[in-house]
Amino acid sequence: MTTLRTPADEAEARAIQDELRARVVLDEPGPPPGTGRVTGVDVAYDDARDVVVAAAVVLDAGSLTVVEEATATARVDFPYIPGLLAFREVPTVLAVLESLKSDPGLVVCDGYGRAHPRRFGLASHLGVLTDLPVIGVAKNPFTFAAAVPGPRRGDTSPLLADDGEELGRALRTRDGVKPVYVSVGHRVSLDNACAHTLALARDFRLPESTRRADALCRRALRAATA
């Protein structure tokens, strides 16, 4: 794993992003959907107390049954700056991943990878630091506009940068339900990232990995701040 570096200020954070972005691997397909394990990670904050909780839920990719769950709690030590959110979240997410006894397999973040103003969102940052295959599945588009995909499950439309580069896709996971926004983090192709998202979103709009990690970190935050 690449050593985690905590920046002293915004300028250093951007310099670290520039350095790590060059290490993102975009030419690997990633694991086949429905095989091995998939780990959802999510983060919850109590801003009044400067507390952050990260949760990781390891699922069997075929059955979507829970293999392992873990949480980690820490103090927030980096301010909120648009485009640099990963520096607030990555330390605690790394801690919870390192606490797992199971192989995490593919990691699914509630956030972005390439679909980021600096092409280096949380999914890419986490992927480079751990060298795990990582994708980002977000609830809303961050910066890049996408046409509305078709109404059926599996329909997509590209998230395009100003220069026309495809940085992710709006993906319909349920007929007639608003899409999610999928982008590559590290060591997974965009086609495969969308296929994994569909395999994980069998019954709901969001991937089961995200749903379970979100619920777990919220419970852990309530316990930590009670």
Rosetta blueprint (number, residue, H / E / L):
1 M L
2 T L
3 T L
4 L L
5 R L
6 T L
7 P L
8 A L
9 D L
10 E H
11 A H
12 E H
13 A H
14 R H
15 A H
16 I H
17 Q H
18 D H
19 E H
20 L H
21 R H
22 A L
23 R L
24 V L
25 V L
26 L L
27 D L
28 E L
29 P L
30 G L
31 P L
32 P L
33 P L
34 G L
35 T L
36 G L
37 R E
38 V E
39 T E
40 G E
41 V E
42 D E
43 V E
44 A E
45 Y E
46 D E
47 D L
48 A L
49 R L
50 D L
51 V E
52 V E
53 V E
54 A E
55 A E
56 A E
57 V E
58 V E
59 L E
60 D E
61 A L
62 G L
63 S L
64 L L
65 T L
66 V E
67 V E
68 E E
69 E E
70 A E
71 T E
72 A E
73 T E
74 A E
75 R E
76 V L
77 D L
78 F L
79 P L
80 Y L
81 I L
82 P L
83 G L
84 L L
85 L L
86 A H
87 F H
88 R H
89 E H
90 V H
91 P H
92 T H
93 V H
94 L H
95 A H
96 V H
97 L H
98 E H
99 S L
100 L L
101 K L
102 S L
103 D L
104 P L
105 G L
106 L E
107 V E
108 V E
109 C E
110 D L
111 G L
112 Y L
113 G L
114 R L
115 A L
116 H L
117 P L
118 R L
119 R L
120 F L
121 G L
122 L H
123 A H
124 S H
125 H H
126 L H
127 G H
128 V H
129 L H
130 T H
131 D L
132 L L
133 P L
134 V E
135 I E
136 G E
137 V E
138 A E
139 K L
140 N L
141 P L
142 F L
143 T L
144 F L
145 A L
146 A E
147 A L
148 V L
149 P L
150 G L
151 P L
152 R L
153 R L
154 G L
155 D L
156 T E
157 S E
158 P E
159 L E
160 L E
161 A L
162 D L
163 D L
164 G L
165 E L
166 E E
167 L E
168 G E
169 R E
170 A E
171 L E
172 R L
173 T L
174 R L
175 D L
176 G L
177 V L
178 K L
179 P L
180 V E
181 Y E
182 V E
183 S E
184 V E
185 G E
186 H E
187 R L
188 V L
189 S L
190 L H
191 D H
192 N H
193 A H
194 C H
195 A H
196 H H
197 T H
198 L H
199 A H
200 L H
201 A L
202 R L
203 D L
204 F L
205 R L
206 L L
207 P L
208 E H
209 S H
210 T H
211 R H
212 R H
213 A H
214 D H
215 A H
216 L H
217 C H
218 R H
219 R H
220 A H
221 L H
222 R H
223 A H
224 A H
225 T H
226 A L
